[in-house]
Amino acid sequence: MSSITIGFLPRERYELAAESLTTLLANTPEPFELIVVAPAVPDRYRREMDAVLEARPSTLVLEADRPLLPAASKNLVLEHATGDYVAFVENDVLYPPGWLEELAAACEEFPADVASPLIREGRGDTEHFDHHLGRIVEPADEGPIEIRGIDAARNAVTERTRVDFVEQHCLLYRRTALDAIGPFDEELNTRDEVDVSMALWAAGQTIVLDPAVRINYVPPTTSPAADELEFFLLRWDENRAAASRERIRDRWNLTNTPGDLGFVRARNNLLAMPGMRAELADIVESGGRTILLENGEWFETDVTAGLDLVPYTNWNGQFGGFPADDHASLVELDREITAGARQLAIAWPADWWLDHLPALRQRLEQHARLVRDDDRLRVFALEAP
């Protein structure tokens, strides 16, 4: 039987670490080697993690006196890992029963060198994947390599499928694949999923996407606390992110590193969250009852309390989740306008909604007036249906 090492590491914050560890231990049958990277974790979160790990005293905890980017944490795990397989998992992921056994079976049976689960964003079933990352197109001559995006839903696959690109929230590698690509690049703070995917491709390693495993990645939605700020700012430093994009493009001779810095800017927008209530209050005061489209994280918090805001979608005053389909999105919008809503505010965490709801996008572009458009909020004045 092949041995497996799990490397548990911080991604950008620590607030979900104990819950993530709890789901991992509850849903991962022994035997496995667990290595937890805990570099300069704030005391309150470290106590929560230690309480979870009391049930597994054989865990190796690796510390550092400063925050580490994910690549450095992974390289630290590799110095101590003994397994034939190494799973790198992040501390803001919730793990389902059987996730590890299924990914190992996918590697053995497909066969493949790396196995990836489907990823859902938040605590629901909304797909999480960067659609800029589709397939690698080799040039006919010595020109640069093109990376093409995908239009279809990544999570729509129904059988194990070979893919060119991964996201790094949860991956199982054969140790031989890691030996083939060498250490992770510790200079990169973002777009490192492009770098590792290109490295696997260049080394002739096969990646399998296994739809039988569906993990939930829960991104942050609030401003980092003071004791998390050093790590958060290291992870999302915009100048370093720009340099990372150039470094990846040059290393792999790409036409361009896919995507832009919008994701990094969105993360930095979280630093403005303490002022978001005041911005929303101004919007409501100037335009009246407002539909707020976000990811269901702001309602019943100080961000929206007492403001004349309606969640989109709205189930009896509660956030109702992503619409069933494009038509349902329009029905919902019309219902709220009829009930008195005069504006629709789209917060930056939910910018992706319009990519998946083209009819809603068209309706807003043709029959609404854009009255605000910045990195944090887009606001449309609405016309009656």
Contacts in CASP RR format, 6 or more apart in sequence:
PFRMAT RR
TARGET T0000
AUTHOR 0000-0000-0000
METHOD contacts of the structure
MODEL  1
MSSITIGFLPRERYELAAESLTTLLANTPEPFELIVVAPAVPDRYRREMD
AVLEARPSTLVLEADRPLLPAASKNLVLEHATGDYVAFVENDVLYPPGWL
EELAAACEEFPADVASPLIREGRGDTEHFDHHLGRIVEPADEGPIEIRGI
DAARNAVTERTRVDFVEQHCLLYRRTALDAIGPFDEELNTRDEVDVSMAL
WAAGQTIVLDPAVRINYVPPTTSPAADELEFFLLRWDENRAAASRERIRD
RWNLTNTPGDLGFVRARNNLLAMPGMRAELADIVESGGRTILLENGEWFE
TDVTAGLDLVPYTNWNGQFGGFPADDHASLVELDREITAGARQLAIAWPA
DWWLDHLPALRQRLEQHARLVRDDDRLRVFALEAP
2 83 0 8 1.000
2 84 0 8 1.000
2 85 0 8 1.000
2 104 0 8 1.000
2 108 0 8 1.000
3 31 0 8 1.000
3 32 0 8 1.000
3 33 0 8 1.000
3 82 0 8 1.000
3 83 0 8 1.000
3 84 0 8 1.000
3 85 0 8 1.000
4 32 0 8 1.000
4 33 0 8 1.000
4 83 0 8 1.000
4 84 0 8 1.000
4 85 0 8 1.000
4 86 0 8 1.000
4 87 0 8 1.000
4 100 0 8 1.000
4 104 0 8 1.000
4 172 0 8 1.000
5 32 0 8 1.000
5 33 0 8 1.000
5 34 0 8 1.000
5 35 0 8 1.000
5 77 0 8 1.000
5 81 0 8 1.000
5 82 0 8 1.000
5 83 0 8 1.000
5 85 0 8 1.000
5 86 0 8 1.000
5 87 0 8 1.000
6 24 0 8 1.000
6 28 0 8 1.000
6 32 0 8 1.000
6 33 0 8 1.000
6 34 0 8 1.000
6 35 0 8 1.000
6 86 0 8 1.000
6 87 0 8 1.000
6 89 0 8 1.000
6 100 0 8 1.000
7 34 0 8 1.000
7 35 0 8 1.000
7 36 0 8 1.000
7 37 0 8 1.000
7 74 0 8 1.000
7 77 0 8 1.000
7 81 0 8 1.000
7 86 0 8 1.000
7 87 0 8 1.000
7 88 0 8 1.000
7 89 0 8 1.000
8 20 0 8 1.000
8 21 0 8 1.000
8 24 0 8 1.000
8 34 0 8 1.000
8 35 0 8 1.000
8 36 0 8 1.000
8 37 0 8 1.000
8 89 0 8 1.000
8 90 0 8 1.000
8 91 0 8 1.000
9 36 0 8 1.000
9 37 0 8 1.000
9 70 0 8 1.000
9 73 0 8 1.000
9 74 0 8 1.000
9 77 0 8 1.000
9 88 0 8 1.000
9 89 0 8 1.000
9 90 0 8 1.000
9 91 0 8 1.000
10 17 0 8 1.000
10 37 0 8 1.000
10 38 0 8 1.000
10 39 0 8 1.000
10 41 0 8 1.000
10 67 0 8 1.000
10 68 0 8 1.000
10 70 0 8 1.000
10 73 0 8 1.000
10 90 0 8 1.000
10 91 0 8 1.000
10 231 0 8 1.000
11 70 0 8 1.000
11 90 0 8 1.000
11 91 0 8 1.000
11 92 0 8 1.000
11 169 0 8 1.000
11 235 0 8 1.000
12 92 0 8 1.000
12 220 0 8 1.000
12 231 0 8 1.000
12 232 0 8 1.000
12 235 0 8 1.000
12 236 0 8 1.000
12 267 0 8 1.000
13 92 0 8 1.000
13 220 0 8 1.000
13 224 0 8 1.000
13 228 0 8 1.000
13 231 0 8 1.000
13 232 0 8 1.000
14 41 0 8 1.000
14 42 0 8 1.000
14 45 0 8 1.000
14 91 0 8 1.000
14 228 0 8 1.000
14 231 0 8 1.000
15 45 0 8 1.000
15 220 0 8 1.000
15 228 0 8 1.000
16 91 0 8 1.000
16 92 0 8 1.000
16 218 0 8 1.000
17 41 0 8 1.000
17 45 0 8 1.000
17 48 0 8 1.000
17 49 0 8 1.000
17 91 0 8 1.000
17 92 0 8 1.000
18 45 0 8 1.000
18 48 0 8 1.000
18 49 0 8 1.000
18 51 0 8 1.000
18 52 0 8 1.000
19 94 0 8 1.000
20 89 0 8 1.000
20 90 0 8 1.000
20 91 0 8 1.000
20 92 0 8 1.000
20 93 0 8 1.000
20 94 0 8 1.000
20 95 0 8 1.000
21 36 0 8 1.000
21 49 0 8 1.000
21 52 0 8 1.000
21 53 0 8 1.000
21 91 0 8 1.000
22 52 0 8 1.000
23 94 0 8 1.000
23 95 0 8 1.000
23 96 0 8 1.000
24 89 0 8 1.000
24 95 0 8 1.000
25 52 0 8 1.000
25 55 0 8 1.000
25 56 0 8 1.000
27 95 0 8 1.000
27 96 0 8 1.000
27 97 0 8 1.000
27 98 0 8 1.000
27 99 0 8 1.000
28 95 0 8 1.000
28 98 0 8 1.000
28 99 0 8 1.000
28 100 0 8 1.000
29 98 0 8 1.000
29 100 0 8 1.000
29 101 0 8 1.000
32 100 0 8 1.000
33 60 0 8 1.000
33 81 0 8 1.000
33 82 0 8 1.000
33 83 0 8 1.000
34 56 0 8 1.000
34 58 0 8 1.000
34 59 0 8 1.000
34 60 0 8 1.000
35 59 0 8 1.000
35 60 0 8 1.000
35 61 0 8 1.000
35 62 0 8 1.000
35 77 0 8 1.000
35 80 0 8 1.000
35 81 0 8 1.000
36 49 0 8 1.000
36 53 0 8 1.000
36 59 0 8 1.000
36 60 0 8 1.000
36 61 0 8 1.000
36 62 0 8 1.000
37 62 0 8 1.000
37 64 0 8 1.000
37 68 0 8 1.000
37 73 0 8 1.000
37 76 0 8 1.000
37 77 0 8 1.000
38 46 0 8 1.000
38 49 0 8 1.000
38 61 0 8 1.000
38 62 0 8 1.000
38 63 0 8 1.000
39 62 0 8 1.000
39 63 0 8 1.000
39 64 0 8 1.000
39 65 0 8 1.000
39 66 0 8 1.000
39 67 0 8 1.000
39 68 0 8 1.000
39 73 0 8 1.000
40 63 0 8 1.000
40 64 0 8 1.000
40 65 0 8 1.000
40 66 0 8 1.000
40 67 0 8 1.000
40 230 0 8 1.000
40 231 0 8 1.000
41 49 0 8 1.000
42 225 0 8 1.000
42 227 0 8 1.000
42 228 0 8 1.000
43 227 0 8 1.000
44 227 0 8 1.000
53 59 0 8 1.000
53 61 0 8 1.000
60 80 0 8 1.000
62 76 0 8 1.000
62 77 0 8 1.000
62 80 0 8 1.000
64 76 0 8 1.000
67 230 0 8 1.000
67 231 0 8 1.000
67 234 0 8 1.000
68 76 0 8 1.000
69 186 0 8 1.000
69 188 0 8 1.000
69 189 0 8 1.000
69 234 0 8 1.000
69 235 0 8 1.000
70 90 0 8 1.000
70 168 0 8 1.000
70 184 0 8 1.000
70 192 0 8 1.000
71 183 0 8 1.000
71 184 0 8 1.000
71 185 0 8 1.000
71 186 0 8 1.000
71 188 0 8 1.000
71 192 0 8 1.000
72 184 0 8 1.000
72 186 0 8 1.000
74 88 0 8 1.000
74 184 0 8 1.000
75 183 0 8 1.000
75 184 0 8 1.000
75 186 0 8 1.000
77 86 0 8 1.000
77 88 0 8 1.000
78 86 0 8 1.000
78 178 0 8 1.000
78 183 0 8 1.000
81 175 0 8 1.000
83 175 0 8 1.000
84 174 0 8 1.000
84 175 0 8 1.000
85 104 0 8 1.000
85 107 0 8 1.000
85 172 0 8 1.000
85 173 0 8 1.000
85 174 0 8 1.000
85 175 0 8 1.000
86 172 0 8 1.000
86 173 0 8 1.000
86 175 0 8 1.000
86 178 0 8 1.000
87 100 0 8 1.000
87 103 0 8 1.000
87 170 0 8 1.000
87 171 0 8 1.000
87 172 0 8 1.000
87 173 0 8 1.000
88 168 0 8 1.000
88 170 0 8 1.000
88 171 0 8 1.000
88 173 0 8 1.000
89 95 0 8 1.000
89 169 0 8 1.000
89 170 0 8 1.000
90 168 0 8 1.000
90 169 0 8 1.000
90 170 0 8 1.000
90 217 0 8 1.000
92 169 0 8 1.000
92 217 0 8 1.000
92 218 0 8 1.000
92 219 0 8 1.000
92 220 0 8 1.000
93 169 0 8 1.000
93 170 0 8 1.000
93 215 0 8 1.000
93 216 0 8 1.000
93 217 0 8 1.000
93 218 0 8 1.000
94 123 0 8 1.000
94 215 0 8 1.000
94 216 0 8 1.000
94 218 0 8 1.000
95 170 0 8 1.000
95 215 0 8 1.000
96 213 0 8 1.000
96 214 0 8 1.000
96 215 0 8 1.000
98 213 0 8 1.000
99 117 0 8 1.000
99 170 0 8 1.000
99 213 0 8 1.000
99 215 0 8 1.000
100 172 0 8 1.000
102 210 0 8 1.000
102 212 0 8 1.000
102 213 0 8 1.000
103 115 0 8 1.000
103 116 0 8 1.000
103 117 0 8 1.000
103 172 0 8 1.000
103 210 0 8 1.000
103 213 0 8 1.000
104 115 0 8 1.000
104 172 0 8 1.000
106 112 0 8 1.000
106 115 0 8 1.000
106 160 0 8 1.000
106 208 0 8 1.000
106 210 0 8 1.000
106 212 0 8 1.000
107 113 0 8 1.000
107 114 0 8 1.000
107 115 0 8 1.000
107 172 0 8 1.000
107 174 0 8 1.000
107 208 0 8 1.000
109 160 0 8 1.000
110 160 0 8 1.000
110 162 0 8 1.000
110 206 0 8 1.000
110 208 0 8 1.000
111 206 0 8 1.000
112 162 0 8 1.000
112 206 0 8 1.000
112 207 0 8 1.000
112 208 0 8 1.000
113 173 0 8 1.000
113 174 0 8 1.000
113 176 0 8 1.000
113 177 0 8 1.000
113 180 0 8 1.000
113 200 0 8 1.000
113 205 0 8 1.000
113 206 0 8 1.000
113 207 0 8 1.000
114 166 0 8 1.000
114 171 0 8 1.000
114 172 0 8 1.000
114 173 0 8 1.000
114 174 0 8 1.000
114 177 0 8 1.000
114 200 0 8 1.000
114 205 0 8 1.000
114 206 0 8 1.000
114 207 0 8 1.000
114 208 0 8 1.000
115 171 0 8 1.000
115 172 0 8 1.000
115 207 0 8 1.000
115 208 0 8 1.000
115 210 0 8 1.000
116 163 0 8 1.000
116 166 0 8 1.000
116 167 0 8 1.000
116 170 0 8 1.000
116 171 0 8 1.000
116 172 0 8 1.000
116 207 0 8 1.000
116 208 0 8 1.000
116 209 0 8 1.000
116 210 0 8 1.000
117 170 0 8 1.000
117 209 0 8 1.000
117 210 0 8 1.000
117 213 0 8 1.000
117 214 0 8 1.000
117 215 0 8 1.000
118 127 0 8 1.000
118 154 0 8 1.000
118 155 0 8 1.000
118 157 0 8 1.000
118 209 0 8 1.000
118 210 0 8 1.000
118 211 0 8 1.000
118 213 0 8 1.000
118 214 0 8 1.000
118 215 0 8 1.000
119 127 0 8 1.000
119 128 0 8 1.000
119 129 0 8 1.000
119 155 0 8 1.000
119 167 0 8 1.000
119 169 0 8 1.000
119 170 0 8 1.000
119 214 0 8 1.000
119 215 0 8 1.000
119 216 0 8 1.000
119 217 0 8 1.000
120 126 0 8 1.000
120 127 0 8 1.000
120 128 0 8 1.000
120 155 0 8 1.000
120 214 0 8 1.000
120 215 0 8 1.000
120 216 0 8 1.000
120 217 0 8 1.000
121 127 0 8 1.000
121 128 0 8 1.000
121 216 0 8 1.000
121 217 0 8 1.000
121 218 0 8 1.000
121 219 0 8 1.000
121 295 0 8 1.000
122 128 0 8 1.000
122 216 0 8 1.000
122 217 0 8 1.000
122 218 0 8 1.000
122 219 0 8 1.000
122 295 0 8 1.000
123 216 0 8 1.000
123 218 0 8 1.000
124 216 0 8 1.000
125 214 0 8 1.000
126 322 0 8 1.000
127 153 0 8 1.000
127 154 0 8 1.000
127 155 0 8 1.000
128 167 0 8 1.000
128 169 0 8 1.000
128 217 0 8 1.000
129 154 0 8 1.000
129 155 0 8 1.000
129 167 0 8 1.000
130 165 0 8 1.000
130 167 0 8 1.000
130 193 0 8 1.000
130 258 0 8 1.000
130 259 0 8 1.000
131 149 0 8 1.000
131 150 0 8 1.000
131 151 0 8 1.000
131 154 0 8 1.000
131 355 0 8 1.000
132 147 0 8 1.000
132 149 0 8 1.000
132 258 0 8 1.000
132 259 0 8 1.000
133 147 0 8 1.000
133 149 0 8 1.000
133 150 0 8 1.000
133 164 0 8 1.000
133 165 0 8 1.000
133 167 0 8 1.000
133 193 0 8 1.000
133 194 0 8 1.000
133 197 0 8 1.000
133 258 0 8 1.000
134 147 0 8 1.000
134 148 0 8 1.000
134 149 0 8 1.000
134 150 0 8 1.000
134 163 0 8 1.000
134 164 0 8 1.000
134 165 0 8 1.000
135 147 0 8 1.000
135 148 0 8 1.000
135 149 0 8 1.000
135 150 0 8 1.000
135 164 0 8 1.000
135 165 0 8 1.000
136 145 0 8 1.000
136 146 0 8 1.000
136 147 0 8 1.000
136 164 0 8 1.000
136 198 0 8 1.000
136 201 0 8 1.000
137 145 0 8 1.000
137 146 0 8 1.000
137 147 0 8 1.000
137 148 0 8 1.000
138 145 0 8 1.000
139 145 0 8 1.000
139 146 0 8 1.000
143 253 0 8 1.000
144 253 0 8 1.000
144 254 0 8 1.000
144 255 0 8 1.000
145 252 0 8 1.000
145 253 0 8 1.000
145 254 0 8 1.000
145 255 0 8 1.000
146 254 0 8 1.000
146 255 0 8 1.000
147 165 0 8 1.000
147 194 0 8 1.000
147 254 0 8 1.000
147 255 0 8 1.000
147 256 0 8 1.000
147 258 0 8 1.000
149 258 0 8 1.000
154 209 0 8 1.000
155 211 0 8 1.000
155 214 0 8 1.000
157 209 0 8 1.000
157 211 0 8 1.000
158 211 0 8 1.000
159 211 0 8 1.000
160 208 0 8 1.000
160 209 0 8 1.000
160 210 0 8 1.000
160 211 0 8 1.000
161 208 0 8 1.000
161 209 0 8 1.000
161 211 0 8 1.000
162 206 0 8 1.000
162 207 0 8 1.000
162 208 0 8 1.000
162 209 0 8 1.000
163 207 0 8 1.000
163 208 0 8 1.000
163 209 0 8 1.000
164 197 0 8 1.000
164 201 0 8 1.000
164 207 0 8 1.000
165 193 0 8 1.000
165 194 0 8 1.000
165 197 0 8 1.000
165 207 0 8 1.000
166 193 0 8 1.000
166 196 0 8 1.000
166 197 0 8 1.000
166 200 0 8 1.000
166 207 0 8 1.000
167 193 0 8 1.000
168 192 0 8 1.000
168 193 0 8 1.000
168 196 0 8 1.000
169 215 0 8 1.000
169 217 0 8 1.000
170 215 0 8 1.000
177 200 0 8 1.000
177 203 0 8 1.000
177 205 0 8 1.000
180 200 0 8 1.000
180 203 0 8 1.000
180 204 0 8 1.000
180 205 0 8 1.000
181 196 0 8 1.000
181 199 0 8 1.000
181 200 0 8 1.000
181 202 0 8 1.000
181 203 0 8 1.000
181 205 0 8 1.000
182 199 0 8 1.000
184 192 0 8 1.000
184 196 0 8 1.000
185 192 0 8 1.000
185 195 0 8 1.000
185 247 0 8 1.000
187 243 0 8 1.000
187 244 0 8 1.000
187 247 0 8 1.000
188 195 0 8 1.000
188 244 0 8 1.000
188 247 0 8 1.000
188 248 0 8 1.000
189 234 0 8 1.000
189 235 0 8 1.000
189 236 0 8 1.000
189 237 0 8 1.000
189 240 0 8 1.000
189 241 0 8 1.000
189 244 0 8 1.000
190 235 0 8 1.000
190 236 0 8 1.000
190 240 0 8 1.000
190 241 0 8 1.000
190 244 0 8 1.000
190 245 0 8 1.000
190 263 0 8 1.000
190 264 0 8 1.000
191 241 0 8 1.000
191 244 0 8 1.000
191 245 0 8 1.000
191 248 0 8 1.000
191 257 0 8 1.000
191 258 0 8 1.000
192 244 0 8 1.000
194 248 0 8 1.000
194 257 0 8 1.000
194 258 0 8 1.000
195 248 0 8 1.000
195 251 0 8 1.000
195 252 0 8 1.000
197 207 0 8 1.000
198 248 0 8 1.000
198 251 0 8 1.000
198 252 0 8 1.000
198 254 0 8 1.000
200 207 0 8 1.000
202 252 0 8 1.000
219 349 0 8 1.000
220 267 0 8 1.000
220 270 0 8 1.000
221 270 0 8 1.000
221 295 0 8 1.000
221 297 0 8 1.000
221 298 0 8 1.000
221 349 0 8 1.000
222 270 0 8 1.000
222 273 0 8 1.000
222 297 0 8 1.000
223 270 0 8 1.000
223 271 0 8 1.000
223 272 0 8 1.000
223 273 0 8 1.000
223 274 0 8 1.000
224 232 0 8 1.000
224 270 0 8 1.000
224 271 0 8 1.000
232 267 0 8 1.000
232 270 0 8 1.000
235 267 0 8 1.000
236 264 0 8 1.000
236 267 0 8 1.000
236 268 0 8 1.000
238 261 0 8 1.000
238 264 0 8 1.000
238 265 0 8 1.000
238 268 0 8 1.000
241 261 0 8 1.000
241 264 0 8 1.000
242 261 0 8 1.000
245 257 0 8 1.000
245 261 0 8 1.000
246 257 0 8 1.000
248 254 0 8 1.000
248 257 0 8 1.000
249 256 0 8 1.000
249 257 0 8 1.000
265 375 0 8 1.000
266 348 0 8 1.000
266 349 0 8 1.000
266 351 0 8 1.000
266 375 0 8 1.000
269 348 0 8 1.000
269 375 0 8 1.000
269 376 0 8 1.000
272 376 0 8 1.000
273 303 0 8 1.000
276 298 0 8 1.000
276 303 0 8 1.000
276 347 0 8 1.000
276 376 0 8 1.000
277 302 0 8 1.000
277 303 0 8 1.000
277 304 0 8 1.000
277 307 0 8 1.000
279 376 0 8 1.000
279 377 0 8 1.000
280 290 0 8 1.000
280 292 0 8 1.000
280 303 0 8 1.000
280 304 0 8 1.000
280 307 0 8 1.000
280 309 0 8 1.000
280 345 0 8 1.000
280 377 0 8 1.000
281 307 0 8 1.000
283 290 0 8 1.000
283 343 0 8 1.000
283 345 0 8 1.000
283 372 0 8 1.000
283 377 0 8 1.000
283 379 0 8 1.000
284 290 0 8 1.000
284 307 0 8 1.000
284 308 0 8 1.000
284 309 0 8 1.000
284 343 0 8 1.000
287 342 0 8 1.000
287 343 0 8 1.000
287 381 0 8 1.000
288 308 0 8 1.000
288 342 0 8 1.000
288 343 0 8 1.000
289 308 0 8 1.000
289 309 0 8 1.000
289 310 0 8 1.000
289 340 0 8 1.000
289 341 0 8 1.000
289 342 0 8 1.000
289 343 0 8 1.000
290 307 0 8 1.000
290 308 0 8 1.000
290 309 0 8 1.000
290 310 0 8 1.000
290 341 0 8 1.000
290 342 0 8 1.000
290 343 0 8 1.000
290 344 0 8 1.000
290 345 0 8 1.000
290 379 0 8 1.000
291 309 0 8 1.000
291 310 0 8 1.000
291 311 0 8 1.000
291 312 0 8 1.000
291 314 0 8 1.000
291 333 0 8 1.000
291 336 0 8 1.000
291 341 0 8 1.000
291 343 0 8 1.000
291 344 0 8 1.000
291 345 0 8 1.000
291 382 0 8 1.000
292 298 0 8 1.000
292 299 0 8 1.000
292 304 0 8 1.000
292 309 0 8 1.000
292 310 0 8 1.000
292 311 0 8 1.000
292 312 0 8 1.000
292 345 0 8 1.000
292 347 0 8 1.000
293 312 0 8 1.000
293 344 0 8 1.000
293 345 0 8 1.000
293 346 0 8 1.000
293 347 0 8 1.000
293 350 0 8 1.000
293 353 0 8 1.000
294 311 0 8 1.000
294 346 0 8 1.000
294 347 0 8 1.000
294 349 0 8 1.000
294 350 0 8 1.000
295 349 0 8 1.000
295 350 0 8 1.000
296 311 0 8 1.000
296 319 0 8 1.000
296 320 0 8 1.000
296 321 0 8 1.000
297 349 0 8 1.000
298 304 0 8 1.000
298 347 0 8 1.000
299 309 0 8 1.000
299 311 0 8 1.000
299 318 0 8 1.000
299 319 0 8 1.000
309 345 0 8 1.000
310 317 0 8 1.000
310 336 0 8 1.000
310 339 0 8 1.000
310 341 0 8 1.000
311 317 0 8 1.000
311 318 0 8 1.000
311 319 0 8 1.000
311 320 0 8 1.000
312 332 0 8 1.000
312 333 0 8 1.000
312 336 0 8 1.000
312 344 0 8 1.000
313 319 0 8 1.000
313 320 0 8 1.000
313 321 0 8 1.000
313 322 0 8 1.000
313 323 0 8 1.000
313 329 0 8 1.000
313 332 0 8 1.000
314 320 0 8 1.000
314 332 0 8 1.000
314 336 0 8 1.000
322 353 0 8 1.000
322 356 0 8 1.000
323 329 0 8 1.000
323 332 0 8 1.000
323 357 0 8 1.000
323 360 0 8 1.000
326 357 0 8 1.000
326 358 0 8 1.000
326 359 0 8 1.000
326 360 0 8 1.000
327 359 0 8 1.000
329 357 0 8 1.000
329 359 0 8 1.000
329 360 0 8 1.000
330 359 0 8 1.000
330 360 0 8 1.000
330 363 0 8 1.000
333 344 0 8 1.000
333 360 0 8 1.000
333 363 0 8 1.000
333 382 0 8 1.000
333 385 0 8 1.000
334 385 0 8 1.000
337 382 0 8 1.000
337 383 0 8 1.000
337 384 0 8 1.000
337 385 0 8 1.000
338 384 0 8 1.000
338 385 0 8 1.000
341 382 0 8 1.000
342 381 0 8 1.000
342 382 0 8 1.000
343 371 0 8 1.000
343 379 0 8 1.000
343 380 0 8 1.000
343 381 0 8 1.000
343 382 0 8 1.000
344 364 0 8 1.000
344 368 0 8 1.000
344 379 0 8 1.000
344 380 0 8 1.000
344 382 0 8 1.000
345 372 0 8 1.000
345 377 0 8 1.000
345 378 0 8 1.000
345 379 0 8 1.000
345 380 0 8 1.000
346 353 0 8 1.000
346 354 0 8 1.000
346 377 0 8 1.000
346 378 0 8 1.000
346 379 0 8 1.000
346 380 0 8 1.000
347 376 0 8 1.000
347 377 0 8 1.000
348 375 0 8 1.000
348 376 0 8 1.000
348 377 0 8 1.000
353 360 0 8 1.000
354 360 0 8 1.000
354 361 0 8 1.000
354 364 0 8 1.000
355 361 0 8 1.000
364 380 0 8 1.000
367 383 0 8 1.000
368 380 0 8 1.000
368 381 0 8 1.000
368 382 0 8 1.000
368 383 0 8 1.000
369 380 0 8 1.000
369 381 0 8 1.000
370 378 0 8 1.000
370 379 0 8 1.000
370 380 0 8 1.000
371 379 0 8 1.000
371 380 0 8 1.000
371 381 0 8 1.000
372 378 0 8 1.000
372 379 0 8 1.000
373 379 0 8 1.000
END
